[in-house]
């Protein structure tokens, strides 16, 4: 549950970061960028998604490794289904 809570917080932060970049007006085209600056959202969006996935994966693995040695034995495994 802690891992899912952290995932939700990170996901919210990433959504806000991406949303704030969508509201900025990109500068017009110039000599160094003849097609303009507006295509950055197509690069930063997937980067934020990958960062969110990597952070969530790392935290899930870390929580599992930390809690696995202290877990009690299963009494009734049918509850998992």
C-alpha positions in Angstrom: 0.0 0.0 0.0 2.9 2.3 0.8 4.3 1.6 -2.7 1.0 2.5 -4.3 0.7 5.6 -2.3 4.2 6.8 -3.4 3.4 5.8 -7.0 0.3 8.0 -6.8 2.2 11.0 -5.4 4.9 10.6 -8.0 2.3 10.3 -10.8 0.6 13.4 -9.6 3.9 15.3 -9.6 4.8 14.1 -13.0 1.3 15.1 -14.3 1.7 18.6 -12.9 5.2 18.9 -14.4 3.9 17.9 -17.8 0.8 20.1 -17.4 2.8 23.1 -16.6 5.0 22.6 -19.7 1.9 22.4 -21.9 0.6 25.9 -20.8 3.8 27.7 -21.8 3.9 29.2 -25.2 6.9 28.0 -27.1 9.2 30.7 -28.7 8.9 31.2 -32.4 11.3 29.6 -34.9 14.7 31.2 -35.1 18.0 30.5 -36.9 19.1 27.7 -34.6 15.7 26.0 -34.5 14.1 26.5 -37.9 11.1 24.3 -37.0 10.5 26.1 -33.6 10.5 24.8 -30.0 7.0 23.4 -29.8 7.9 19.7 -30.2 9.5 19.4 -26.7 6.4 18.0 -25.2 6.7 14.9 -27.4 10.1 14.3 -25.8 9.5 15.3 -22.2 6.2 13.5 -21.9 7.7 10.0 -22.5 10.7 10.9 -20.4 8.4 11.8 -17.5 6.5 8.5 -18.0 9.7 6.5 -18.0 11.0 8.3 -14.9 7.6 7.6 -13.1 7.8 3.9 -14.1 11.4 3.6 -13.0 10.8 5.3 -9.6 7.7 3.2 -9.0 9.5 -0.1 -10.0 12.5 0.7 -7.7 10.3 1.5 -4.8 8.1 -1.6 -5.2 11.2 -3.8 -5.4 12.7 -2.0 -2.4 9.6 -2.4 -0.3 9.3 -6.1 -1.3 12.9 -6.8 -0.3 12.6 -5.0 3.0 9.3 -6.7 4.0 9.9 -10.2 2.7 12.2 -11.5 5.5 9.7 -10.2 8.2 6.5 -11.6 6.6 4.6 -14.2 8.5 3.9 -17.5 6.7 0.6 -17.8 4.8 -2.2 -19.4 6.7 -4.7 -19.6 3.9 -3.4 -18.8 0.4 -6.9 -18.8 -1.1 -7.3 -15.2 0.1 -4.8 -14.1 -2.6 -7.3 -15.1 -5.2 
